[in-house]
Amino acid sequence: MCLAVPGKVMEIEERDGTRMATVDFGGVVKEVCLEYVPDLAVGEYAIVHVGFALQRLDEESARRTLALFEELGLLQEEFGDPWEAAAGQDEPQAQEARK
């Protein structure tokens, strides 16, 4: 599943002519492109989808949404370690092959 997730802008810099931000998604930190929301500032929240900030969001809504996603396990699903997930998927097949 691919969600649009609220995150808090922690730092902004320009890289190769593109505004980029370090964004905190309830403890998971990712790099995000700010080209669609160029006036976003440090400390503000945004809805982020596939690495792009799409719109500004108020802090209360962001916190409620992050808490709900956490409760439902959606943050782990969205931001979990892809290598760990792949290894876990292979394990039942590997065990079956050994039988």
N, C-alpha and C positions, 0 to 999 in steps of 0.2 A: 504494500500500500504506500502511496506517496501523499503525505499530508502537507498542508500549508500550516506552519508552526510559528507561534509568536516567539520572538526573541528580543533581548535587550542589547542595544548597541553599546559596546564597551570601548571601542577605539575605531577611528576612521583614518584612512590614508589613501593616497592616490598611487596606483600602480599602473605603469604603462598607459597613462591617460584615463584610467578607469577608477572611479571611487569605490573603494572596498572597505568593508568593516569587519571587525572581529565581533561576533554576536554570541551571546550566552543564551542557550535554550534550557534553562533550568539546570545548569551544571554541565551541559555539553556545549563546548565552544567550537564554532565553525567560522570559516571565512565566507562572507556574503557580498555580492555585488549590489551597489546602491544606485545604479544608473536609472532605475524606474522611480526612485524616490530620492532625487538628488539633494533635497533640503533636509533630510533626516540628520539628526544631531546625536552626539554621544549622550547616553542616558535615556533616549527615547526607545520605544518598542515598535517593532514592525512585524507584519505577517511575512514569512519567508517560505518560498516554494522553490525547490530544486536549485538552491543557491542564490536566488534573487529576492531582494526585499520588494514586496509588491505594494504595500500600503502601510501607513502609520497606524498604530493602535494605542489606545490609552492603557496605562499601567494596570489598572484594576481588571480590565478584560483580559489582558495578557496573562496575568497571574492566575485568574480563574481558569482560563483555558489550559495553561500548563499543568495546573493541579489536576484537572479532569483527565488530561492526556496521560499524566503519570499514574493516576488511579486505574485507568483502563489498560495500562501497559503499552500505550501507543508510542511513548517516547523511546522505549527500548526497541520496539519494532522498527521505528523510523531511524533511530540513530545507533542501534546496536552495532557491534563489531561485525562487519560482513564476513571476515575470515572465520570468526567464531561460529557464525551462523552456518557458513558453508561446511565447516568441519563437523558440526552437529548433524547436518543433513546427510553427510556421507557415512557417519558412524553406523546407522542401522543397515545400510547396504553392505558395508565392509563386514559386519558381523554375520550377515546372511551368507555372504560369499565364502566365509571361513567354514561354514557348516558342511 
